[in-house]
Amino acid sequence: MKSPAEVAAAAKTIGGVPIWGVLPGSVAARAGVRYGDIVVRVNGVETRTLHDFLCAREASAERVVFDVLREGELVRLNLCLASRSAAS
């Protein structure tokens, strides 16, 4: 597992938003999001900063596609946000 410093350095170099943690059983966990992933796009919109990420996420409907860099590989993750309210 990468250290927080390694994750931060990678996110800065790549220009994406690092994932610092994922709650077990959450929508993100069920979709496969992991600590250390770096979100580079949300629904095709580049997310170089946290602001970019939040704006892209807010503009999203029930389904969201995250493109993340994980260990040097681009991984596409599909999240169904409707399930988060159903789980509450």
N, C-alpha and C positions, 0 to 999 in steps of 0.2 A: 504494500500500500504506500502511495506517495505521501510525503510529509506535507503539511499545510504550506510550507515555504515553496516546495516543488510545484504544488498545484497553483499557487499564486503566480509564480514565475512563468509557468506554462500558459496560464490564462493571459498574462500581460503580453507575452511574446506572440501568441496566436491572435489575441484580440477577441476574446469571448468571455462568457460569464461562468465562473467556476461553481460547481455544486459542492457545498461544504458538508452537507448531511442530508439524509433522506429518512423520514419517519417510517418505521416498519408498518406495513399494511396500508400506507397512503397510496393515493392515485399514482404518484411518482414511482413509488417502490414497485407497484404492480406493473407499471409500464417498463420497468427495468432501469430507471435512473439510478446512478451510483455515485457515491462519494468520489470526487476527483474528476468526474465528467466535466467537460467544458462545453457549454451550450454556445454554438456558433450561429444557429438560425432557429427561429420559431415561425412555423408556417411559411418558410421561405424568406423571411425577413432577417437580415443580418442582426446579430445581437452582440455588438462589440463592447457594450457597457451595460450595467444594471438597468439604467434608464431605458435603453433600447429593448432589453428583455421585458421589462414591465409594460412598456407601451405595446409591444407585439403580443404579449399575453393578454392584455386588456382588450385588444381588438379581436381576439380569438373567440370562436363559438365554443360549442361543447367538445369538439375534437381538436386537439392540438398536436402538431408534429414538431418534435425537437430533433434537430441535427446536432449531435454531440461528438466531440473528439474524445476518444477513450484509448489510451495507450497507443496513440498515433494513428488510430483508425477512425474513419467517419462512421458513426452508427446513427440510424434513424429510429426514433422512438415515438410511438403513437400513444397519446394520453387521451382518455375519455373523461372530461371534467364533469360531465353530468353525474358520474358515479360518486363524486365526492359529496354532493348534497344528499344523495340516496343513502350513503353510508352513515351520515350524521344522525 
